[in-house]
């Protein structure tokens, strides 16, 4: 099930979403110019390594470019291949604009980064001794998907369903599209744990759950800020005021 677009228009242009997509693309294109050894060093320097973040291991001096905490953020903009990049940016393009429209620029930036942190720590806590770098925007984007599920469960999403040599285009409610995506992460996480897969499914799950929880707080904050109580007119009466 491959989402292609939704029928959920926005009031404003999603500037932050476009910037994130553009930045991820630029970073990936810059990686293409690196040799195999340079790319490996780049990944270890700016990717998130659980054992380094937790203080268990240290990077060699020639690979230490930024603090381990900083790699939580740099890793969000790195990708390991064309399909990795295209898949993430497709979901970002379809679903992030509405959440940015709901939250506004500043709140969306905060929301996106916190979801990325939640996703990263979910993967780190799965194996704090891991020395394998984690890269990708999937976790933060998972948070966007979780928020979209809460705010727009009934929005229609055009999806491509492949059937071998044939394929079908149909519109499905976002509830089912994103619900299927979330369940698929659980299934794949169990399959990959037994086969040694290289996808950080725990980050996907952690990011999605972070988005579901965070959007409830952000929605409440925004609704409270925009709420204006109605004040009824006061009629004059021939009675003195109450005294206390």
C-alpha contacts under 8 A as a table, 3 or more apart, distances in Angstrom:
res1	aa1	res2	aa2	distance
1	X	159	X	6.13
1	X	160	X	5.70
1	X	161	X	4.80
1	X	162	X	7.26
1	X	177	X	7.73
2	X	159	X	5.22
2	X	160	X	4.96
2	X	161	X	6.46
3	X	91	X	7.51
3	X	94	X	7.94
3	X	157	X	6.63
3	X	158	X	5.91
3	X	159	X	4.16
3	X	160	X	6.29
3	X	177	X	7.83
4	X	90	X	7.63
4	X	94	X	7.27
4	X	157	X	7.39
4	X	158	X	5.58
4	X	159	X	5.49
4	X	160	X	7.04
5	X	94	X	5.51
5	X	157	X	5.83
5	X	158	X	5.40
5	X	159	X	7.41
6	X	94	X	6.45
6	X	95	X	7.76
6	X	155	X	7.09
6	X	156	X	5.77
6	X	157	X	4.21
6	X	158	X	5.95
7	X	155	X	6.67
7	X	156	X	5.74
7	X	157	X	6.47
8	X	98	X	7.35
8	X	155	X	6.38
8	X	156	X	7.56
9	X	98	X	7.46
10	X	13	X	7.24
10	X	97	X	6.99
10	X	98	X	5.93
10	X	101	X	6.29
11	X	101	X	6.78
12	X	101	X	6.33
13	X	97	X	7.50
13	X	101	X	7.84
14	X	17	X	5.34
14	X	18	X	6.25
14	X	96	X	7.82
14	X	97	X	5.05
14	X	98	X	7.93
14	X	100	X	6.17
14	X	101	X	6.74
15	X	18	X	5.21
15	X	19	X	6.18
15	X	105	X	7.65
16	X	19	X	4.97
16	X	20	X	6.14
16	X	100	X	7.56
16	X	105	X	6.50
16	X	108	X	7.85
16	X	109	X	7.26
17	X	20	X	5.17
17	X	21	X	6.24
17	X	92	X	7.18
17	X	93	X	7.35
17	X	96	X	6.27
17	X	97	X	6.41
17	X	100	X	7.39
18	X	21	X	5.15
18	X	22	X	6.02
18	X	93	X	7.80
19	X	22	X	4.99
19	X	23	X	5.93
20	X	23	X	5.12
20	X	24	X	6.13
20	X	77	X	7.89
21	X	24	X	5.25
21	X	25	X	6.23
21	X	89	X	6.13
21	X	92	X	7.42
21	X	93	X	7.78
22	X	25	X	5.14
22	X	26	X	6.15
23	X	26	X	5.11
23	X	27	X	6.13
23	X	77	X	7.06
24	X	27	X	5.22
24	X	28	X	6.16
24	X	77	X	4.91
24	X	78	X	6.41
24	X	79	X	7.74
24	X	85	X	7.78
25	X	28	X	5.14
25	X	29	X	6.12
25	X	85	X	7.53
26	X	29	X	5.15
26	X	30	X	6.16
27	X	30	X	5.14
27	X	31	X	6.38
27	X	77	X	7.00
27	X	78	X	6.50
28	X	31	X	5.06
28	X	32	X	6.68
28	X	78	X	6.41
28	X	79	X	6.29
28	X	85	X	7.85
29	X	32	X	5.24
29	X	33	X	7.31
30	X	33	X	5.71
30	X	34	X	7.43
31	X	34	X	5.43
31	X	39	X	6.57
34	X	37	X	7.89
34	X	38	X	5.52
34	X	39	X	5.52
35	X	38	X	5.05
35	X	39	X	5.97
36	X	39	X	5.19
36	X	40	X	6.25
37	X	40	X	5.08
37	X	41	X	6.24
38	X	41	X	5.10
38	X	42	X	6.02
39	X	42	X	4.93
39	X	43	X	6.08
40	X	43	X	5.15
40	X	44	X	6.26
41	X	44	X	5.15
41	X	45	X	6.02
41	X	63	X	6.45
42	X	45	X	5.12
42	X	46	X	6.11
42	X	47	X	7.79
42	X	63	X	7.87
43	X	46	X	5.47
43	X	47	X	5.06
43	X	133	X	6.76
43	X	135	X	7.83
44	X	47	X	5.41
44	X	48	X	7.69
44	X	49	X	7.50
44	X	63	X	6.86
44	X	133	X	5.96
45	X	63	X	5.12
45	X	64	X	5.86
45	X	65	X	5.90
45	X	66	X	7.44
45	X	71	X	7.99
46	X	65	X	7.41
46	X	66	X	7.38
46	X	71	X	5.33
46	X	74	X	5.87
46	X	75	X	6.06
47	X	71	X	5.68
47	X	72	X	7.59
47	X	74	X	6.79
47	X	75	X	4.68
47	X	78	X	7.66
47	X	133	X	5.04
47	X	134	X	5.45
47	X	135	X	5.41
48	X	53	X	7.30
48	X	68	X	7.22
48	X	71	X	5.08
48	X	72	X	5.71
48	X	75	X	5.88
48	X	120	X	7.99
48	X	133	X	5.08
48	X	134	X	4.92
48	X	135	X	6.62
49	X	52	X	5.40
49	X	53	X	6.14
49	X	68	X	7.83
49	X	130	X	6.92
49	X	131	X	5.60
49	X	132	X	5.79
49	X	133	X	4.49
49	X	134	X	6.27
50	X	53	X	5.11
50	X	54	X	6.13
50	X	124	X	5.03
50	X	125	X	8.00
50	X	127	X	7.23
50	X	128	X	5.17
50	X	129	X	6.38
50	X	130	X	5.55
50	X	131	X	6.40
50	X	132	X	7.51
50	X	133	X	7.51
51	X	54	X	5.21
51	X	55	X	6.22
51	X	56	X	5.05
51	X	57	X	5.43
51	X	58	X	8.00
51	X	128	X	5.31
51	X	129	X	4.63
51	X	130	X	5.46
51	X	131	X	5.72
52	X	55	X	5.09
52	X	56	X	5.82
52	X	57	X	4.79
52	X	58	X	5.45
52	X	59	X	7.08
52	X	68	X	6.44
52	X	131	X	7.46
53	X	56	X	7.68
53	X	68	X	5.00
53	X	69	X	6.41
54	X	57	X	7.83
54	X	128	X	6.71
55	X	58	X	7.03
56	X	129	X	7.07
59	X	63	X	6.07
59	X	64	X	5.78
60	X	63	X	5.46
60	X	64	X	6.31
61	X	64	X	5.16
62	X	65	X	7.80
64	X	67	X	7.61
66	X	70	X	6.16
66	X	71	X	7.11
67	X	70	X	5.17
67	X	71	X	6.84
68	X	71	X	5.30
68	X	72	X	7.34
69	X	72	X	5.64
69	X	73	X	7.82
70	X	73	X	5.65
70	X	74	X	6.49
71	X	74	X	4.85
71	X	75	X	5.57
72	X	75	X	5.69
72	X	76	X	6.92
72	X	116	X	7.77
72	X	117	X	6.63
72	X	120	X	6.70
73	X	76	X	5.38
73	X	77	X	7.51
73	X	113	X	7.64
73	X	116	X	7.61
73	X	117	X	7.77
74	X	77	X	5.79
74	X	78	X	7.06
75	X	78	X	5.33
75	X	134	X	6.76
75	X	135	X	4.62
75	X	136	X	6.02
75	X	137	X	7.59
76	X	116	X	7.00
76	X	135	X	6.18
76	X	136	X	4.99
76	X	137	X	4.49
76	X	138	X	7.83
76	X	140	X	7.40
77	X	135	X	7.50
77	X	136	X	6.02
77	X	137	X	5.89
78	X	135	X	5.46
78	X	136	X	5.12
78	X	137	X	7.19
79	X	82	X	7.92
79	X	84	X	6.16
79	X	85	X	5.73
79	X	135	X	5.94
79	X	136	X	4.92
79	X	137	X	7.63
80	X	84	X	6.23
80	X	85	X	7.46
80	X	135	X	7.27
80	X	136	X	7.48
81	X	84	X	5.21
81	X	85	X	6.24
82	X	85	X	5.16
82	X	86	X	5.99
83	X	86	X	5.09
83	X	87	X	5.81
84	X	87	X	5.46
84	X	88	X	6.32
84	X	136	X	7.80
85	X	88	X	5.38
85	X	89	X	6.07
85	X	136	X	7.97
86	X	89	X	5.20
86	X	90	X	5.93
87	X	90	X	5.27
87	X	91	X	6.60
88	X	91	X	5.44
88	X	92	X	6.22
88	X	137	X	6.66
88	X	138	X	5.99
88	X	141	X	7.28
89	X	92	X	4.81
89	X	93	X	5.90
90	X	93	X	5.12
90	X	94	X	6.31
91	X	94	X	5.26
91	X	95	X	6.01
91	X	96	X	7.67
91	X	141	X	7.34
92	X	95	X	5.61
92	X	96	X	5.17
92	X	97	X	7.89
92	X	141	X	6.29
92	X	144	X	7.82
93	X	96	X	6.14
93	X	97	X	6.95
94	X	97	X	6.98
95	X	98	X	6.21
95	X	99	X	7.18
95	X	144	X	6.95
95	X	145	X	6.67
95	X	148	X	6.71
96	X	99	X	5.30
96	X	100	X	6.14
96	X	141	X	7.88
96	X	144	X	6.01
96	X	145	X	7.80
96	X	148	X	7.96
97	X	100	X	5.17
97	X	101	X	6.04
98	X	101	X	4.87
98	X	102	X	6.19
98	X	148	X	7.61
99	X	102	X	5.01
99	X	103	X	6.15
99	X	108	X	7.28
99	X	144	X	7.01
99	X	147	X	7.03
99	X	148	X	6.58
100	X	103	X	5.18
100	X	104	X	5.42
100	X	105	X	6.34
100	X	108	X	5.34
101	X	104	X	5.61
101	X	105	X	7.92
103	X	106	X	7.79
103	X	107	X	5.42
103	X	108	X	5.49
103	X	218	X	7.26
103	X	219	X	7.79
103	X	222	X	7.36
104	X	107	X	5.64
104	X	108	X	5.88
105	X	108	X	5.25
105	X	109	X	6.29
106	X	109	X	5.22
106	X	110	X	6.39
107	X	110	X	5.11
107	X	111	X	5.96
107	X	218	X	7.91
108	X	111	X	4.88
108	X	112	X	5.92
109	X	112	X	5.21
109	X	113	X	6.20
110	X	113	X	5.34
110	X	114	X	6.13
111	X	114	X	5.31
111	X	115	X	6.17
111	X	211	X	7.79
111	X	214	X	7.23
111	X	215	X	7.94
112	X	115	X	5.20
112	X	116	X	6.23
112	X	140	X	5.81
112	X	141	X	7.57
112	X	143	X	7.09
112	X	144	X	7.19
113	X	116	X	4.92
113	X	117	X	6.20
113	X	140	X	6.84
114	X	117	X	4.96
114	X	118	X	6.13
114	X	140	X	7.83
114	X	210	X	7.88
115	X	118	X	5.01
115	X	119	X	6.08
115	X	139	X	7.01
115	X	140	X	4.92
115	X	141	X	7.91
115	X	142	X	7.83
115	X	143	X	5.26
115	X	144	X	7.99
115	X	207	X	5.22
115	X	208	X	7.72
115	X	210	X	5.48
115	X	211	X	5.95
116	X	119	X	5.06
116	X	120	X	6.08
116	X	137	X	7.55
116	X	139	X	5.55
116	X	140	X	3.97
116	X	141	X	7.77
116	X	143	X	7.51
116	X	207	X	6.30
117	X	120	X	5.09
117	X	121	X	6.13
117	X	140	X	7.66
117	X	207	X	7.96
118	X	121	X	5.32
118	X	122	X	6.14
118	X	139	X	7.95
118	X	203	X	7.76
118	X	206	X	5.95
118	X	207	X	5.69
118	X	210	X	6.07
119	X	122	X	5.18
119	X	123	X	6.57
119	X	139	X	4.82
119	X	140	X	6.54
119	X	202	X	7.33
119	X	203	X	4.17
119	X	204	X	6.30
119	X	205	X	7.20
119	X	206	X	4.52
119	X	207	X	4.10
119	X	208	X	7.80
119	X	210	X	7.47
120	X	123	X	5.35
120	X	124	X	6.20
120	X	139	X	7.00
120	X	203	X	5.61
120	X	206	X	7.77
120	X	207	X	7.85
121	X	124	X	4.80
121	X	125	X	5.94
121	X	203	X	7.50
121	X	206	X	7.95
122	X	125	X	5.42
122	X	126	X	6.53
122	X	202	X	5.87
122	X	203	X	5.50
122	X	205	X	7.99
122	X	206	X	5.34
122	X	207	X	7.98
123	X	126	X	5.22
123	X	127	X	7.15
123	X	200	X	6.54
123	X	201	X	7.72
123	X	202	X	5.04
123	X	203	X	4.93
123	X	206	X	7.71
124	X	127	X	5.64
124	X	128	X	5.31
124	X	130	X	7.90
125	X	128	X	5.47
126	X	202	X	7.44
127	X	130	X	5.56
134	X	200	X	7.40
136	X	139	X	7.46
137	X	140	X	5.58
137	X	141	X	6.06
138	X	141	X	5.05
138	X	142	X	5.85
138	X	203	X	7.52
138	X	204	X	6.03
138	X	207	X	8.00
139	X	142	X	4.90
139	X	143	X	6.61
139	X	203	X	5.06
139	X	204	X	4.51
139	X	205	X	7.46
139	X	206	X	7.04
139	X	207	X	4.58
139	X	208	X	7.15
140	X	143	X	5.15
140	X	144	X	6.76
140	X	204	X	7.91
140	X	207	X	5.60
140	X	208	X	7.87
141	X	144	X	4.92
141	X	145	X	6.35
141	X	207	X	7.30
141	X	208	X	7.83
142	X	145	X	5.00
142	X	146	X	6.26
142	X	204	X	5.59
142	X	205	X	7.23
142	X	206	X	8.00
142	X	207	X	4.95
142	X	208	X	4.37
142	X	211	X	7.19
143	X	146	X	5.03
143	X	147	X	6.26
143	X	207	X	4.59
143	X	208	X	4.21
143	X	209	X	6.77
143	X	210	X	5.82
143	X	211	X	3.74
143	X	212	X	6.91
144	X	147	X	5.10
144	X	148	X	6.14
144	X	208	X	7.21
144	X	211	X	5.98
145	X	148	X	5.01
145	X	149	X	6.14
145	X	178	X	6.68
145	X	208	X	6.41
145	X	211	X	7.25
146	X	149	X	5.13
146	X	150	X	6.52
146	X	178	X	7.71
146	X	207	X	7.98
146	X	208	X	4.77
146	X	209	X	6.50
146	X	210	X	7.64
146	X	211	X	4.84
146	X	212	X	4.68
147	X	150	X	5.21
147	X	151	X	6.19
147	X	208	X	7.91
147	X	211	X	5.10
147	X	212	X	5.15
147	X	214	X	7.78
147	X	215	X	5.47
148	X	151	X	5.13
148	X	152	X	5.39
148	X	153	X	7.05
148	X	174	X	7.98
149	X	152	X	5.54
149	X	153	X	4.89
149	X	174	X	6.52
149	X	175	X	5.85
149	X	178	X	6.60
149	X	179	X	7.90
149	X	212	X	7.73
150	X	153	X	6.05
150	X	212	X	6.61
150	X	215	X	7.66
152	X	155	X	5.42
152	X	174	X	6.97
152	X	175	X	7.87
153	X	173	X	6.63
153	X	174	X	5.13
153	X	175	X	4.52
154	X	173	X	5.20
154	X	174	X	5.90
154	X	175	X	6.41
155	X	173	X	5.53
155	X	174	X	5.47
155	X	175	X	7.98
156	X	171	X	5.80
156	X	172	X	5.38
156	X	173	X	4.56
156	X	174	X	5.89
157	X	171	X	5.24
157	X	172	X	5.28
157	X	173	X	5.99
157	X	174	X	5.91
157	X	177	X	7.56
158	X	169	X	6.78
158	X	170	X	5.67
158	X	171	X	4.33
158	X	172	X	6.46
159	X	169	X	5.76
159	X	170	X	5.67
159	X	171	X	6.14
159	X	172	X	7.14
160	X	167	X	6.70
160	X	168	X	5.73
160	X	169	X	4.79
160	X	170	X	6.78
161	X	167	X	5.52
161	X	168	X	5.14
161	X	169	X	6.41
161	X	170	X	7.82
162	X	165	X	7.51
162	X	166	X	6.09
162	X	167	X	4.10
162	X	168	X	6.33
163	X	166	X	4.92
163	X	167	X	5.19
163	X	168	X	7.62
164	X	167	X	7.33
172	X	176	X	6.85
172	X	177	X	6.74
173	X	176	X	5.66
173	X	177	X	6.55
174	X	177	X	4.95
174	X	178	X	5.81
174	X	179	X	7.84
175	X	178	X	5.65
175	X	179	X	5.67
176	X	179	X	4.93
176	X	180	X	5.78
177	X	180	X	5.29
177	X	181	X	6.35
178	X	181	X	4.86
178	X	182	X	6.18
179	X	182	X	5.16
179	X	183	X	6.25
180	X	183	X	5.20
180	X	184	X	6.00
181	X	184	X	5.09
181	X	185	X	6.45
182	X	185	X	5.26
182	X	186	X	6.85
182	X	205	X	6.91
182	X	208	X	7.58
183	X	186	X	5.26
183	X	187	X	6.42
184	X	187	X	5.04
184	X	188	X	6.01
185	X	188	X	5.15
185	X	189	X	5.94
185	X	201	X	5.82
185	X	202	X	7.96
185	X	204	X	6.92
185	X	205	X	6.59
186	X	189	X	5.08
186	X	190	X	6.55
186	X	201	X	7.39
186	X	205	X	7.42
187	X	190	X	5.48
187	X	191	X	6.41
188	X	191	X	4.95
188	X	192	X	5.84
188	X	201	X	7.14
189	X	192	X	5.22
189	X	193	X	6.09
189	X	201	X	5.39
189	X	202	X	7.00
190	X	193	X	5.23
190	X	194	X	6.75
191	X	194	X	5.55
191	X	195	X	6.39
191	X	197	X	8.00
192	X	195	X	4.94
192	X	196	X	5.42
192	X	197	X	4.43
192	X	198	X	7.53
192	X	199	X	7.69
193	X	196	X	5.53
193	X	197	X	6.64
194	X	197	X	7.94
200	X	203	X	5.46
200	X	204	X	6.86
201	X	204	X	4.97
201	X	205	X	6.28
202	X	205	X	5.11
202	X	206	X	5.93
203	X	206	X	5.01
203	X	207	X	5.86
204	X	207	X	5.23
204	X	208	X	6.18
205	X	208	X	5.19
205	X	209	X	6.24
206	X	209	X	5.27
206	X	210	X	6.03
207	X	210	X	5.00
207	X	211	X	6.18
208	X	211	X	5.13
208	X	212	X	6.33
209	X	212	X	5.08
209	X	213	X	6.28
210	X	213	X	5.31
210	X	214	X	5.91
211	X	214	X	5.13
211	X	215	X	5.86
212	X	215	X	5.66
212	X	216	X	6.85
213	X	216	X	5.61
213	X	217	X	7.10
214	X	217	X	5.32
214	X	218	X	6.25
215	X	218	X	4.90
215	X	219	X	5.76
216	X	219	X	5.18
216	X	220	X	6.22
217	X	220	X	5.13
217	X	221	X	6.15
218	X	221	X	5.01
218	X	222	X	6.11
219	X	222	X	5.23
219	X	223	X	5.98
220	X	223	X	5.20
220	X	224	X	5.95
221	X	224	X	5.25
221	X	225	X	6.19
222	X	225	X	5.08
222	X	226	X	6.22
223	X	226	X	5.23
223	X	227	X	5.98
224	X	227	X	5.20
